[in-house]
C-alpha cells in the first residue's frame, strides 16, 4: 500500500483492531505532510547506501512473521526482531510501511515469529518476495494460542497477540504479547550478515 493515504489507512486499520481488543493505541493516522522543496541544508546527513553498508556489519538472526486471516496464511521474512520484556512477556518486530503483508497481519491482530534454522535460507528467500504465493509447498500447522502459521522445521516459534504499534520513520514497530512459544534444542540458527546468509561457528 504505497502513498500517504495508504499509510494512513494501514495505521487506521491497526488502531481499529487495538481499540476493539481494548489495547492502548500508540498509532494514529498520520496527517498529510506539507509538500515543499527540500533545501540543501536539509539533506539527510547519511547516504542511504552507506547506511545499509555499515549497518550490514551487524549480524542478525532471521525470522518469518506469519498470521492467518480470512484470506488464508500470510507472512514475510524479517530480520528486525527482538525480545522486549520479560514481565510482561513482550517481543517486537519492525516492518516497512510499504509492506503489502503487514495490513493482513494487522487485521488478524496476531502473529507467530518463526525463527529460522541454518538450512532454511531458501525458505527465507521465498518469503522475501512480494506478491508471490509464499506458502506454496510450505508445511505448517496452527500455533496453539492464536492459530497463526507455525512453519515446519523452524527451530523456535513465538505465538503473539499485537498490543501496540509505534511509528519509526519509514517503518512501524510492532509489539506483541507472547501467548505461547517453543523451541527444539538442536540445530544451528540462520544468520544474515553483509547481505549474505551464514552459519554460527562455535
N, CA, C and O of each residue as an XYZ file, in Angstrom:
808
protein
N       0.847     -1.191      0.000
C       0.000      0.000      0.000
C       0.880      1.239      0.000
O       1.331      1.672      1.060
N       1.132      1.812     -1.158
C       2.034      2.936     -1.233
C       1.301      4.238     -1.037
O       0.071      4.281     -1.075
N       2.066      5.317     -0.823
C       1.483      6.636     -0.705
C       1.036      6.955      0.696
O       0.909      6.079      1.553
N       0.796      8.260      0.911
C       0.433      8.711      2.246
C      -0.915      8.152      2.667
O      -1.082      7.721      3.808
N      -1.898      8.156      1.734
C      -3.216      7.663      2.100
C      -3.166      6.185      2.438
O      -3.870      5.720      3.335
N      -2.331      5.447      1.717
C      -2.167      4.032      2.034
C      -1.616      3.850      3.433
O      -2.081      2.985      4.174
N      -0.632      4.653      3.804
C      -0.049      4.573      5.146
C      -1.095      4.913      6.202
O      -1.203      4.229      7.220
N      -1.860      5.967      5.956
C      -2.872      6.377      6.921
C      -3.933      5.296      7.079
O      -4.373      5.004      8.191
N      -4.339      4.704      5.959
C      -5.331      3.646      6.033
C      -4.824      2.442      6.787
O      -5.566      1.809      7.538
N      -3.542      2.122      6.584
C      -2.932      0.997      7.291
C      -2.918      1.265      8.791
O      -3.266      0.388      9.581
N      -2.521      2.459      9.183
C      -2.479      2.802     10.602
C      -3.881      2.778     11.204
O      -4.072      2.331     12.335
N      -4.863      3.265     10.437
C      -6.232      3.279     10.941
C      -6.749      1.872     11.186
O      -7.477      1.632     12.150
N      -6.373      0.935     10.311
C      -6.774     -0.464     10.493
C      -6.244     -1.014     11.806
O      -6.961     -1.690     12.543
N      -4.974     -0.718     12.094
C      -4.358     -1.187     13.333
C      -5.063     -0.571     14.535
O      -5.362     -1.268     15.504
N      -5.328      0.724     14.477
C      -5.969      1.411     15.595
C      -7.345      0.808     15.876
O      -7.707      0.580     17.030
N      -8.107      0.554     14.810
C      -9.437     -0.038     14.992
C      -9.348     -1.394     15.685
O     -10.127     -1.690     16.591
N      -8.389     -2.218     15.249
C      -8.243     -3.541     15.855
C      -7.867     -3.427     17.330
O      -8.451     -4.105     18.175
N      -6.891     -2.568     17.641
C      -6.421     -2.452     19.015
C      -7.523     -1.906     19.925
O      -7.668     -2.353     21.063
N      -8.288     -0.952     19.429
C      -9.375     -0.409     20.241
C     -10.429     -1.480     20.501
O     -10.962     -1.576     21.606
N     -10.730     -2.285     19.483
C     -11.722     -3.350     19.652
C     -11.253     -4.372     20.678
O     -12.062     -4.966     21.392
N      -9.935     -4.573     20.746
C      -9.379     -5.535     21.691
C      -9.145     -4.920     23.064
O      -8.726     -5.615     23.990
N      -9.412     -3.618     23.205
C      -9.215     -2.950     24.491
C      -7.768     -2.654     24.794
O      -7.402     -2.477     25.956
N      -6.919     -2.596     23.747
C      -5.494     -2.336     23.944
C      -5.196     -0.860     23.717
O      -5.947     -0.168     23.031
N      -4.083     -0.374     24.302
C      -3.698      1.016     24.050
C      -3.318      1.208     22.599
O      -2.747      0.305     21.987
N      -3.622      2.358     22.038
C      -3.290      2.637     20.645
C      -2.198      3.684     20.597
O      -2.406      4.841     20.962
N      -1.028      3.260     20.140
C       0.104      4.184     20.066
C       0.226      4.808     18.687
O       1.071      5.676     18.469
N      -0.620      4.369     17.746
C      -0.544      4.880     16.382
C      -1.863      5.529     16.012
O      -2.922      4.927     16.189
N      -1.813      6.728     15.508
C      -2.973      7.383     14.931
C      -2.649      7.646     13.459
O      -1.476      7.750     13.100
N      -3.661      7.754     12.607
C      -3.381      8.043     11.198
C      -2.521      9.288     11.063
O      -2.752     10.293     11.734
N      -1.527      9.209     10.189
C      -0.595     10.314     10.020
C      -1.236     11.434      9.216
O      -1.943     11.166      8.245
N      -0.999     12.697      9.604
C      -1.533     13.804      8.823
C      -0.813     13.907      7.484
O       0.338     13.490      7.356
N      -1.497     14.465      6.488
C      -0.849     14.669      5.197
C       0.290     15.690      5.369
O       0.069     16.784      5.887
N       1.509     15.329      4.934
C       2.634     16.250      5.133
C       2.518     17.472      4.229
O       1.919     17.415      3.156
N       3.106     18.583      4.686
C       3.182     19.789      3.869
C       4.254     19.552      2.812
O       5.389     19.220      3.152
N       3.914     19.717      1.542
C       4.854     19.461      0.459
C       5.571     20.752      0.087
O       4.935     21.778     -0.153
N       6.887     20.695      0.040
C       7.698     21.840     -0.371
C       9.047     21.323     -0.809
O       9.389     20.166     -0.566
N       9.813     22.184     -1.458
C      11.145     21.798     -1.907
C      12.071     21.609     -0.705
O      11.948     22.313      0.298
N      12.994     20.657     -0.812
C      13.960     20.400      0.256
C      15.227     21.195     -0.031
O      15.815     21.091     -1.108
N      15.637     21.992      0.956
C      16.857     22.782      0.799
C      18.087     21.897      0.964
O      18.015     20.816      1.550
N      19.215     22.370      0.441
C      20.451     21.593      0.525
C      20.847     21.302      1.969
O      21.369     20.226      2.259
N      20.604     22.259      2.889
C      20.996     22.045      4.277
C      20.044     21.092      5.006
O      20.254     20.781      6.178
N      19.003     20.633      4.317
C      18.069     19.688      4.912
C      18.265     18.271      4.387
O      17.519     17.361      4.749
N      19.259     18.086      3.543
C      19.511     16.747      3.024
C      19.887     15.808      4.173
O      20.516     16.242      5.138
N      19.507     14.516      4.082
C      19.887     13.575      5.145
C      21.399     13.563      5.336
O      22.139     13.577      4.353
N      21.876     13.536      6.586
C      23.320     13.583      6.844
C      24.031     12.287      6.480
O      25.259     12.252      6.406
N      23.266     11.220      6.252
C      23.866      9.919      5.959
C      23.308      9.399      4.640
O      22.095      9.366      4.434
N      24.205      8.998      3.755
C      23.801      8.411      2.485
C      23.124      7.066      2.737
O      23.599      6.273      3.551
N      22.005      6.803      2.034
C      21.239      5.578      2.276
C      22.059      4.324      1.998
O      21.991      3.359      2.760
N      22.836      4.328      0.910
C      23.646      3.154      0.582
C      24.715      2.921      1.635
O      25.000      1.778      1.990
N      25.315      4.008      2.142
C      26.322      3.871      3.188
C      25.694      3.390      4.495
O      26.291      2.603      5.230
N      24.493      3.868      4.773
C      23.760      3.417      5.962
C      23.572      1.905      5.914
O      23.849      1.210      6.892
N      23.097      1.391      4.764
C      22.882     -0.050      4.639
C      24.202     -0.808      4.756
O      24.266     -1.856      5.398
N      25.252     -0.277      4.135
C      26.537     -0.975      4.151
C      27.084     -1.111      5.566
O      27.522     -2.190      5.967
N      27.058     -0.025      6.313
C      27.612     -0.048      7.667
C      26.750     -0.889      8.599
O      27.273     -1.708      9.355
N      25.442     -0.697      8.553
C      24.564     -1.466      9.430
C      24.554     -2.949      9.078
O      24.200     -3.788      9.907
N      24.944     -3.267      7.846
C      25.032     -4.660      7.438
C      26.100     -5.442      8.187
O      26.098     -6.673      8.155
N      27.009     -4.750      8.858
C      28.034     -5.435      9.649
C      27.459     -6.039     10.933
O      28.107     -6.853     11.592
N      26.249     -5.636     11.275
C      25.617     -6.201     12.461
C      24.913     -7.490     12.057
O      23.896     -7.453     11.363
N      25.448     -8.625     12.487
C      24.848     -9.914     12.160
C      23.559    -10.106     12.942
O      23.484     -9.768     14.123
N      22.554    -10.646     12.281
C      21.274    -10.866     12.947
C      20.751    -12.256     12.638
O      21.184    -12.905     11.686
N      19.825    -12.693     13.447
C      19.077    -13.890     13.123
C      18.040    -13.554     12.067
O      17.869    -12.389     11.708
N      17.346    -14.570     11.569
C      16.343    -14.362     10.535
C      15.059    -15.064     10.958
O      15.089    -16.192     11.449
N      13.938    -14.391     10.764
C      12.641    -14.958     11.129
C      11.669    -14.819      9.961
O      11.910    -14.070      9.015
N      10.580    -15.550     10.050
C       9.428    -15.324      9.190
C       8.245    -15.051     10.114
O       7.894    -15.883     10.950
N       7.635    -13.877      9.953
C       6.484    -13.485     10.755
C       5.234    -13.870      9.975
O       5.078    -13.474      8.820
N       4.346    -14.638     10.596
C       3.166    -15.143      9.907
C       1.894    -14.754     10.647
O       1.915    -14.416     11.830
N       0.797    -14.810      9.921
C      -0.528    -14.587     10.507
C      -1.543    -15.323      9.645
O      -1.249    -15.746      8.527
N      -2.737    -15.464     10.191
C      -3.819    -16.126      9.461
C      -5.044    -15.217      9.498
O      -5.559    -14.887     10.566
N      -5.504    -14.815      8.299
C      -6.706    -14.002      8.238
C      -7.759    -14.705      7.390
O      -7.606    -15.881      7.061
N      -8.814    -14.003      7.037
C      -9.911    -14.620      6.299
C      -9.484    -15.098      4.915
O     -10.127    -15.978      4.342
N      -8.415    -14.535      4.374
C      -7.926    -14.931      3.058
C      -6.892    -16.045      3.113
O      -6.405    -16.483      2.071
N      -6.549    -16.513      4.313
C      -5.581    -17.592      4.439
C      -4.299    -17.143      5.122
O      -4.277    -16.095      5.768
N      -3.225    -17.926      4.987
C      -1.976    -17.581      5.655
C      -1.241    -16.442      4.958
O      -1.314    -16.296      3.737
N      -0.542    -15.648      5.741
C       0.272    -14.547      5.224
C       1.575    -14.523      6.002
O       1.622    -14.975      7.146
N       2.628    -14.003      5.397
C       3.898    -13.929      6.116
C       4.956    -13.180      5.338
O       4.837    -12.984      4.129
N       5.990    -12.764      6.044
C       7.117    -12.096      5.397
C       8.396    -12.379      6.174
O       8.361    -12.633      7.378
N       9.528    -12.332      5.470
C      10.834    -12.524      6.097
C      11.202    -11.270      6.873
O      10.981    -10.153      6.406
N      11.768    -11.463      8.068
C      12.033    -10.328      8.955
C      13.319    -10.548      9.743
O      13.461    -11.531     10.471
N      14.253     -9.610      9.582
C      15.466     -9.617     10.409
C      15.284     -8.787     11.670
O      15.910     -9.052     12.697
N      14.425     -7.785     11.585
C      14.281     -6.822     12.684
C      13.317     -7.360     13.738
O      12.171     -6.923     13.834
N      13.798     -8.304     14.515
C      13.001     -8.921     15.565
C      13.825     -8.954     16.841
O      15.038     -9.156     16.793
N      13.172     -8.757     17.983
C      13.905     -8.783     19.254
C      12.957     -9.079     20.406
O      11.764     -8.785     20.334
N      13.497     -9.661     21.460
C      12.753     -9.749     22.712
C      12.728     -8.359     23.323
O      13.682     -7.595     23.173
N      11.648     -8.027     24.007
C      11.478     -6.674     24.517
C      11.319     -6.638     26.032
O      11.911     -5.786     26.695
N      10.529     -7.550     26.585
C      10.232     -7.507     28.014
C       9.980     -8.922     28.519
O       9.412     -9.761     27.818
N      10.420     -9.167     29.762
C      10.177    -10.459     30.391
C       8.866    -10.456     31.176
O       8.158    -11.462     31.212
N       8.545     -9.324     31.803
C       7.334     -9.229     32.620
C       6.653     -7.888     32.361
O       7.050     -6.882     32.947
N       5.633     -7.849     31.496
C       5.010     -8.990     30.807
C       5.875     -9.464     29.647
O       6.761     -8.737     29.198
N       5.627    -10.677     29.157
C       6.447    -11.195     28.060
C       6.088    -10.522     26.742
O       5.008    -10.744     26.195
N       7.005     -9.694     26.236
C       6.769     -8.944     25.006
C       7.912     -9.144     24.029
O       9.069     -9.281     24.428
N       7.580     -9.161     22.747
C       8.582     -9.144     21.682
C       8.212     -8.019     20.726
O       7.119     -7.458     20.808
N       9.128     -7.694     19.819
C       8.861     -6.631     18.850
C       9.487     -6.986     17.507
O      10.525     -7.644     17.437
N       8.836     -6.538     16.455
C       9.451     -6.621     15.128
C       9.162     -5.324     14.391
O       8.210     -4.611     14.711
N       9.991     -5.029     13.403
C       9.825     -3.828     12.596
C       9.434     -4.225     11.183
O       9.953     -5.197     10.633
N       8.514     -3.466     10.598
C       8.032     -3.759      9.250
C       7.921     -2.455      8.475
O       7.517     -1.429      9.023
N       8.283     -2.500      7.192
C       8.189     -1.307      6.348
C       6.733     -0.891      6.174
O       5.843     -1.731      6.046
N       6.509      0.411      6.170
C       5.153      0.916      5.966
C       4.593      0.483      4.610
O       3.377      0.391      4.441
N       5.472      0.218      3.649
C       5.043     -0.154      2.302
C       4.752     -1.645      2.172
O       4.348     -2.093      1.099
N       4.945     -2.420      3.228
C       4.714     -3.861      3.162
C       3.262     -4.161      2.795
O       2.336     -3.580      3.361
N       3.075     -5.070      1.843
C       1.722     -5.484      1.472
C       1.200     -6.590      2.388
O       0.001     -6.867      2.406
N       2.095     -7.221      3.148
C       1.692     -8.273      4.075
C       1.243     -7.698      5.413
O       0.361     -8.261      6.062
N       1.836     -6.588      5.831
C       1.534     -6.022      7.136
C       0.048     -5.745      7.361
O      -0.452     -6.060      8.441
N      -0.690     -5.170      6.399
C      -2.115     -4.932      6.671
C      -2.871     -6.207      7.018
O      -3.820     -6.159      7.800
N      -2.477     -7.340      6.461
C      -3.144     -8.597      6.780
C      -2.810     -9.047      8.203
O      -3.675     -9.547      8.921
N      -1.551     -8.866      8.602
C      -1.164     -9.210      9.968
C      -1.867     -8.285     10.956
O      -2.351     -8.725     11.998
N      -1.918     -6.998     10.615
C      -2.602     -6.035     11.480
C      -4.068     -6.386     11.610
O      -4.631     -6.307     12.702
N      -4.696     -6.775     10.505
C      -6.103     -7.142     10.545
C      -6.358     -8.380     11.377
O      -7.380     -8.485     12.055
N      -5.410     -9.332     11.323
C      -5.548    -10.547     12.127
C      -5.393    -10.238     13.613
O      -6.036    -10.863     14.456
N      -4.534     -9.268     13.925
C      -4.317     -8.897     15.324
C      -3.393     -9.836     16.073
O      -3.152     -9.658     17.267
N      -2.877    -10.833     15.378
C      -1.989    -11.824     15.988
C      -0.881    -12.162     15.006
O      -0.974    -11.853     13.818
N       0.169    -12.799     15.510
C       1.243    -13.234     14.621
C       2.068    -14.305     15.308
O       2.038    -14.453     16.530
N       2.804    -15.046     14.500
C       3.760    -16.031     15.016
C       5.119    -15.734     14.402
O       5.241    -15.610     13.183
N       6.131    -15.619     15.239
C       7.500    -15.434     14.771
C       8.142    -16.817     14.660
O       8.262    -17.538     15.650
N       8.550    -17.176     13.444
C       9.222    -18.446     13.191
C      10.712    -18.174     13.042
O      11.138    -17.580     12.052
N      11.502    -18.601     14.013
C      12.952    -18.400     13.971
C      13.546    -19.467     13.055
O      13.331    -20.660     13.271
N      14.290    -19.046     12.034
C      14.767    -19.969     11.020
C      16.089    -20.627     11.397
O      16.927    -20.049     12.089
N      16.243    -21.859     10.915
C      17.466    -22.610     11.120
C      18.421    -22.459      9.951
O      18.062    -21.908      8.911
N      19.641    -22.950     10.126
C      20.714    -22.751      9.152
C      20.371    -23.281      7.767
O      20.872    -22.759      6.771
N      19.539    -24.297      7.682
C      19.206    -24.868      6.384
C      17.979    -24.281      5.727
O      17.482    -24.843      4.751
N      17.476    -23.173      6.230
C      16.228    -22.618      5.719
C      16.406    -21.303      4.962
O      15.505    -20.464      4.938
N      17.565    -21.133      4.351
C      17.818    -19.924      3.572
C      16.870    -19.766      2.395
O      16.402    -18.661      2.123
N      16.582    -20.859      1.693
C      15.678    -20.777      0.542
C      14.261    -20.424      0.984
O      13.555    -19.684      0.299
N      13.852    -20.957      2.127
C      12.540    -20.610      2.661
C      12.475    -19.118      2.951
O      11.472    -18.468      2.658
N      13.526    -18.583      3.516
C      13.582    -17.152      3.805
C      13.484    -16.343      2.513
O      12.750    -15.357      2.459
N      14.213    -16.747      1.476
C      14.166    -16.023      0.201
C      12.759    -16.037     -0.381
O      12.306    -15.037     -0.937
N      12.065    -17.170     -0.256
C      10.705    -17.271     -0.793
C       9.767    -16.293     -0.103
O       8.883    -15.725     -0.744
N       9.952    -16.092      1.193
C       9.077    -15.191      1.934
C       9.509    -13.731      1.818
O       8.806    -12.838      2.291
N      10.657    -13.482      1.192
C      11.115    -12.111      0.985
C      10.601    -11.529     -0.322
O      10.793    -10.342     -0.588
N       9.943    -12.356     -1.148
C       9.443    -11.917     -2.446
C       8.020    -11.402     -2.291
O       7.165    -12.082     -1.723
N       7.769    -10.210     -2.794
C       6.439     -9.622     -2.697
C       5.539    -10.137     -3.814
O       5.960    -10.248     -4.965
N       4.309    -10.447     -3.463
C       3.318    -10.820     -4.458
C       3.263    -12.287     -4.815
O       2.325    -12.715     -5.487
N       4.240    -13.075     -4.387
C       4.258    -14.495     -4.729
C       3.386    -15.289     -3.761
O       3.022    -14.799     -2.692
N       3.053    -16.534     -4.153
C       2.357    -17.437     -3.245
C       3.406    -18.031     -2.310
O       3.974    -19.087     -2.592
N       3.656    -17.354     -1.211
C       4.768    -17.717     -0.338
C       4.571    -19.061      0.351
O       5.547    -19.709      0.728
N       3.337    -19.483      0.518
C       3.066    -20.715      1.247
C       2.946    -21.937      0.337
O       2.636    -23.031      0.809
N       3.189    -21.760     -0.960
C       3.113    -22.891     -1.879
C       4.156    -23.941     -1.501
O       5.354    -23.659     -1.493
N       3.701    -25.139     -1.192
C       4.611    -26.224     -0.836
C       5.200    -26.132      0.552
O       6.068    -26.931      0.903
N       4.753    -25.180      1.353
C       5.296    -24.991      2.707
C       4.371    -25.666      3.721
O       3.170    -25.397      3.750
N       4.930    -26.532      4.538
C       4.145    -27.213      5.571
C       4.066    -26.340      6.821
O       5.056    -25.747      7.248
N       2.876    -26.276      7.390
C       2.698    -25.511      8.624
C       1.486    -26.052      9.379
O       0.617    -26.719      8.819
N       1.466    -25.739     10.657
C       0.297    -26.052     11.464
C      -0.042    -24.821     12.294
O       0.811    -23.949     12.463
N      -1.265    -24.726     12.819
C      -1.643    -23.534     13.582
C      -0.966    -23.489     14.947
O      -0.963    -24.478     15.679
N      -0.402    -22.351     15.279
C       0.172    -22.164     16.611
C      -0.950    -22.287     17.638
O      -2.082    -21.893     17.357
N      -0.662    -22.819     18.810
C      -1.725    -23.198     19.749
C      -2.581    -22.061     20.280
O      -3.772    -22.263     20.515
N      -2.025    -20.882     20.477
C      -2.800    -19.801     21.092
C      -3.593    -18.990     20.072
O      -4.761    -18.680     20.307
N      -2.980    -18.644     18.949
C      -3.617    -17.726     18.002
C      -4.001    -18.370     16.685
O      -4.794    -17.800     15.935
N      -3.464    -19.542     16.382
C      -3.735    -20.181     15.101
C      -2.869    -19.665     13.976
O      -3.027    -20.103     12.837
N      -1.959    -18.746     14.256
C      -1.050    -18.245     13.224
C      -0.156    -19.378     12.729
O       0.166    -20.285     13.497
N       0.253    -19.343     11.455
C       1.049    -20.445     10.907
C       2.380    -20.638     11.636
O       3.167    -19.705     11.799
N       2.601    -21.872     12.064
C       3.865    -22.290     12.663
C       4.542    -23.174     11.624
O       4.063    -24.269     11.326
N       5.660    -22.698     11.070
C       6.290    -23.352      9.931
C       7.059    -24.604     10.346
O       7.762    -24.616     11.357
N       6.909    -25.644      9.550
C       7.602    -26.901      9.831
C       9.110    -26.700      9.733
O       9.603    -26.039      8.819
N       9.818    -27.269     10.669
C      11.280    -27.223     10.644
C      11.896    -26.015     11.294
O      13.116    -25.964     11.449
N      11.087    -25.025     11.687
C      11.650    -23.850     12.364
C      12.113    -24.255     13.755
O      11.340    -24.867     14.493
N      13.341    -23.937     14.139
C      13.853    -24.351     15.450
C      13.121    -23.734     16.642
O      13.137    -24.291     17.740
N      12.479    -22.583     16.425
C      11.770    -21.925     17.524
C      10.605    -21.131     16.970
O      10.630    -20.690     15.821
N       9.585    -20.953     17.794
C       8.421    -20.162     17.403
C       7.900    -19.406     18.617
O       8.003    -19.866     19.754
N       7.332    -18.221     18.340
C       6.776    -17.371     19.385
C       5.413    -16.889     18.901
O       5.325    -16.182     17.898
N       4.363    -17.264     19.602
C       2.976    -17.012     19.221
C       2.471    -15.782     19.987
O       2.532    -15.760     21.216
N       1.979    -14.769     19.286
C       1.746    -13.473     19.924
C       0.429    -12.814     19.528
O      -0.157    -13.106     18.485
N      -0.008    -11.919     20.401
C      -1.113    -11.006     20.130
C      -0.553     -9.592     20.040
O       0.244     -9.192     20.888
N      -0.958     -8.829     19.025
C      -0.485     -7.450     18.886
C      -1.046     -6.598     20.026
O      -2.248     -6.612     20.292
N      -0.163     -5.860     20.690
C      -0.602     -4.971     21.766
C      -0.493     -3.504     21.379
O      -1.433     -2.742     21.604
N       0.626     -3.093     20.805
C       0.802     -1.694     20.402
C       1.618     -1.635     19.122
O       2.363     -2.558     18.793
N       1.461     -0.531     18.411
C       2.229     -0.265     17.194
C       2.732      1.166     17.272
O       1.960      2.090     17.524
N       4.031      1.346     17.055
C       4.645      2.668     17.116
C       5.208      3.034     15.744
O       5.585      2.159     14.965
N       5.261      4.326     15.459
C       5.882      4.775     14.221
C       7.388      4.880     14.422
O       7.861      5.238     15.501
N       8.133      4.563     13.366
C       9.589      4.661     13.401
C      10.117      5.001     12.026
O      10.644      4.130     11.334
N       9.985      6.256     11.614
C      10.446      6.657     10.294
C       9.642      5.959      9.209
O       8.414      6.038      9.192
N      10.343      5.267      8.291
C       9.643      4.578      7.213
C       9.206      3.173      7.610
O       8.759      2.401      6.762
N       9.333      2.831      8.900
C       8.890      1.539      9.411
C       7.882      1.710     10.549
O       7.715      2.802     11.092
N       7.229      0.626     10.889
C       6.390      0.552     12.078
C       7.024     -0.433     13.049
O       7.603     -1.437     12.635
N       6.915     -0.146     14.328
C       7.445     -1.012     15.382
C       6.257     -1.703     16.033
O       5.440     -1.067     16.698
N       6.174     -3.002     15.835
C       5.017     -3.780     16.291
C       5.394     -4.540     17.562
O       6.363     -5.300     17.574
N       4.634     -4.335     18.613
C       4.883     -5.008     19.884
C       3.809     -6.067     20.093
O       2.618     -5.800     19.932
N       4.243     -7.269     20.451
C       3.306     -8.356     20.684
C       3.495     -8.995     22.042
O       4.618     -9.140     22.525
N       2.389     -9.376     22.653
C       2.443    -10.117     23.912
C       2.541    -11.599     23.588
O       1.769    -12.117     22.782
N       3.483    -12.273     24.212
C       3.712    -13.688     23.941
C       2.626    -14.517     24.629
O       2.448    -14.453     25.845
N       1.911    -15.293     23.822
C       0.853    -16.161     24.334
C       1.300    -17.620     24.414
O       0.705    -18.419     25.137
N       2.338    -17.958     23.676
C       2.869    -19.320     23.672
C       4.167    -19.326     22.897
O       4.395    -18.458     22.055
N       5.023    -20.300     23.175
C       6.294    -20.384     22.478
C       6.897    -21.772     22.675
O       6.489    -22.520     23.563
N       7.862    -22.097     21.841
C       8.521    -23.385     21.956
C       9.774    -23.413     21.102
O       9.941    -22.584     20.208
N      10.660    -24.372     21.377
C      11.912    -24.484     20.636
C      12.446    -25.896     20.743
O      12.174    -26.618     21.702
N      13.218    -26.274     19.727
C      13.959    -27.529     19.785
C      15.348    -27.218     20.321
O      15.798    -26.074     20.252
N      16.020    -28.208     20.846
C      17.338    -27.992     21.441
C      18.478    -28.319     20.483
O      19.644    -28.310     20.877
N      18.146    -28.607     19.225
C      19.188    -28.965     18.263
C      19.124    -28.038     17.054
O      18.125    -27.354     16.833
N      20.194    -28.027     16.283
C      20.230    -27.228     15.068
C      20.872    -25.877     15.269
O      20.855    -25.320     16.367
N      21.447    -25.346     14.177
C      22.100    -24.047     14.201
C      21.156    -22.986     13.646
O      20.262    -23.302     12.860
N      21.348    -21.725     14.051
C      20.483    -20.658     13.538
C      20.909    -20.216     12.144
O      22.062    -20.390     11.751
N      19.971    -19.646     11.407
C      20.287    -18.971     10.151
C      20.668    -17.535     10.490
O      19.916    -16.826     11.159
N      21.834    -17.113     10.026
C      22.320    -15.762     10.290
C      22.382    -14.960      8.998
O      22.530    -15.520      7.912
N      22.267    -13.643      9.129
C      22.374    -12.748      7.974
C      23.411    -11.687      8.296
O      23.339    -11.016      9.325
N      24.389    -11.545      7.386
C      25.497    -10.625      7.630
C      26.001    -10.080      6.307
O      26.394    -10.848      5.429
N      25.994     -8.765      6.154
C      26.507     -8.092      4.961
C      25.894     -8.648      3.684
O      26.585     -8.886      2.694
N      24.587     -8.849      3.730
C      23.866     -9.253      2.537
C      23.896    -10.734      2.227
O      23.409    -11.152      1.176
N      24.461    -11.543      3.125
C      24.558    -12.977      2.857
C      24.112    -13.778      4.070
O      24.210    -13.323      5.210
N      23.618    -14.988      3.794
C      23.290    -15.912      4.858
C      24.561    -16.604      5.332
O      25.507    -16.784      4.565
N      24.570    -16.987      6.601
C      25.733    -17.673      7.146
C      25.319    -18.588      8.294
O      24.145    -18.671      8.654
N      26.298    -19.260      8.852
C      26.074    -20.183      9.961
C      26.888    -19.739     11.167
O      27.903    -19.055     11.039
N      26.422    -20.142     12.330
C      27.155    -19.885     13.566
C      28.241    -20.947     13.729
O      27.952    -22.143     13.676
N      29.475    -20.521     13.925
C      30.582    -21.441     14.135
C      31.125    -21.249     15.548
O      31.761    -20.232     15.828
N      30.884    -22.212     16.448
C      31.343    -22.026     17.832
C      32.852    -22.061     17.931
O      33.403    -21.921     19.023
